[in-house]
Amino acid sequence: MNSPASCVHTAGIVVQGHQVASGLAKNSPFPRGTIEMQLPFFKKEGVNIDQLHPATINVSIAPKTFKLVAPKMTMQNIKWSKDHEAETFSLSPCILEIDGTEHSAYIYYPHPETKIGHFKDATTLEILSHFIADVSYGMSITLKININEITLSV
């Protein structure tokens, strides 16, 4: 991440997502999960995040909202599934702090303009990180976000 001057700390709560990214959703058309399926396509674009857990941690920062302005990595026209049109994805490095322990992570952002029929509100961030056993729904966490890449507002 950039210097501490370019980072902002924001509180969040771990919330349940649709569980499609992890493949845990009961009626998901992607039993392996979307993240696992996307990894080889990201790697072709020069983004190797294979060491991360193939699922997202959904963090509500409500009442704050976020907006991508200049993410470190953007991968365009990724055709990762024969059943969907190509999508654009962005990643922004962040720090996930849980119970005083910092974990390097990424904000994972499937661009909604290329993801027809899937709506995510602007108060929930999806986080990719290594597997963290202690994460549970309702848990309070802190995110350190690079404000040059993602802005927050109330």
C-alpha positions as CSV (number, residue, x, y, z in Angstrom):
1,M,0.0,0.0,0.0
2,N,1.0,3.6,-0.3
3,S,2.1,5.8,2.6
4,P,0.0,6.1,5.7
5,A,-1.0,9.6,4.5
6,S,-2.8,8.1,1.5
7,C,-4.7,5.6,3.7
8,V,-7.9,6.0,5.6
9,H,-9.2,3.7,8.3
10,T,-12.9,2.7,8.2
11,A,-14.9,0.5,10.5
12,G,-16.9,-2.3,9.0
13,I,-19.1,-5.3,9.9
14,V,-18.7,-8.7,8.2
15,V,-22.0,-9.5,6.5
16,Q,-23.2,-12.6,4.6
17,G,-23.0,-12.3,0.8
18,H,-24.6,-14.4,-1.9
19,Q,-22.0,-17.2,-1.4
20,V,-21.5,-17.5,-5.1
21,A,-17.9,-16.3,-5.0
22,S,-17.0,-19.2,-2.7
23,G,-19.3,-21.8,-4.3
24,L,-21.2,-22.3,-1.1
25,A,-24.6,-21.0,-2.4
26,K,-27.1,-23.9,-2.7
27,N,-28.4,-22.9,-6.1
28,S,-25.2,-21.5,-7.6
29,P,-24.5,-22.4,-11.2
30,F,-20.8,-22.3,-10.2
31,P,-20.2,-25.1,-7.6
32,R,-16.4,-24.4,-7.6
33,G,-17.2,-20.7,-6.9
34,T,-16.6,-17.7,-9.2
35,I,-13.3,-16.7,-7.7
36,E,-11.7,-20.1,-8.3
37,M,-13.0,-20.0,-11.9
38,Q,-11.7,-16.4,-12.5
39,L,-8.1,-17.0,-11.1
40,P,-6.6,-18.5,-14.3
41,F,-8.0,-15.5,-16.4
42,F,-6.6,-13.0,-13.9
43,K,-3.2,-14.8,-14.1
44,K,-3.2,-14.4,-17.9
45,E,-3.6,-10.7,-17.3
46,G,-0.5,-10.7,-15.0
47,V,-2.5,-10.7,-11.7
48,N,-1.5,-13.8,-9.7
49,I,-3.6,-14.0,-6.6
50,D,-3.6,-17.9,-6.3
51,Q,-2.3,-17.7,-2.7
52,L,-5.5,-16.0,-1.6
53,H,-8.6,-17.9,-0.4
54,P,-11.0,-18.4,-3.3
55,A,-13.9,-16.5,-1.6
56,T,-14.7,-13.0,-0.5
57,I,-15.3,-11.5,2.9
58,N,-18.2,-9.0,2.5
59,V,-17.8,-6.0,4.7
60,S,-20.5,-3.4,5.3
61,I,-19.2,0.1,5.8
62,A,-22.7,1.6,6.1
63,P,-23.6,4.4,6.3
64,K,-20.5,5.2,4.3
65,T,-20.4,4.4,0.6
66,F,-17.4,3.8,-1.7
67,K,-16.4,4.6,-5.2
68,L,-13.5,3.3,-7.3
69,V,-11.4,6.2,-8.7
70,A,-8.0,4.6,-9.7
71,P,-7.6,1.0,-8.6
72,K,-4.1,-0.5,-8.8
73,M,-5.3,-3.3,-11.1
74,T,-8.1,-3.4,-13.6
75,M,-8.7,-6.4,-15.9
76,Q,-11.1,-5.8,-18.8
77,N,-13.0,-8.1,-21.0
78,I,-12.5,-11.2,-18.9
79,K,-14.6,-14.0,-20.4
80,W,-14.3,-16.4,-17.4
81,S,-17.7,-18.2,-18.0
82,K,-19.3,-19.5,-21.1
83,D,-22.7,-18.6,-19.6
84,H,-21.9,-14.8,-19.2
85,E,-20.6,-11.9,-21.2
86,A,-17.0,-10.7,-20.5
87,E,-16.6,-8.7,-17.4
88,T,-14.3,-6.1,-16.0
89,F,-12.7,-6.6,-12.5
90,S,-10.6,-4.3,-10.4
91,L,-8.4,-5.0,-7.3
92,S,-7.2,-2.4,-4.8
93,P,-4.7,-3.4,-2.1
94,C,-6.0,-2.9,1.5
95,I,-5.3,-4.0,5.0
96,L,-7.9,-6.0,6.9
97,E,-7.5,-5.6,10.7
98,I,-9.2,-8.2,12.9
99,D,-8.7,-8.1,16.7
100,G,-5.5,-6.1,16.3
101,T,-3.9,-8.4,13.6
102,E,-3.4,-6.9,10.2
103,H,-3.9,-9.0,7.1
104,S,-2.8,-7.9,3.6
105,A,-5.8,-8.1,1.3
106,Y,-7.5,-6.7,-1.8
107,I,-10.8,-5.0,-2.4
108,Y,-12.3,-7.1,-5.2
109,Y,-14.6,-5.2,-7.5
110,P,-16.6,-6.8,-10.3
111,H,-17.7,-3.7,-12.3
112,P,-21.5,-3.6,-12.2
113,E,-21.7,-2.1,-15.7
114,T,-20.3,-5.4,-17.0
115,K,-22.2,-7.7,-14.6
116,I,-25.8,-7.5,-15.8
117,G,-28.4,-8.6,-13.3
118,H,-26.1,-8.6,-10.3
119,F,-26.5,-5.7,-8.0
120,K,-24.3,-4.9,-5.0
121,D,-24.9,-1.8,-2.9
122,A,-22.2,0.8,-2.5
123,T,-22.0,0.2,1.2
124,T,-20.5,-3.3,0.9
125,L,-16.9,-4.1,0.0
126,E,-15.8,-7.6,-1.1
127,I,-12.4,-8.5,0.3
128,L,-10.0,-11.1,-1.0
129,S,-7.4,-12.4,1.5
130,H,-5.7,-15.5,2.7
131,F,-7.9,-17.8,4.7
132,I,-8.7,-16.3,8.1
133,A,-10.3,-18.8,10.5
134,D,-11.6,-16.3,13.0
135,V,-13.9,-14.4,10.6
136,S,-17.6,-14.6,11.4
137,Y,-20.8,-12.7,10.4
138,G,-21.5,-9.7,12.6
139,M,-17.8,-9.3,13.5
140,S,-16.4,-5.7,13.7
141,I,-13.3,-5.1,11.6
142,T,-11.2,-2.2,10.4
143,L,-10.2,-1.6,6.8
144,K,-7.2,0.5,5.7
145,I,-8.0,1.8,2.3
146,N,-5.9,3.7,-0.2
147,I,-7.9,6.9,-0.8
148,N,-6.0,7.5,-4.1
149,E,-7.7,4.3,-5.4
150,I,-11.1,4.3,-3.6
151,T,-13.0,7.2,-2.0
152,L,-15.4,7.0,0.9
153,S,-18.3,9.3,1.6
154,V,-21.2,9.4,4.0
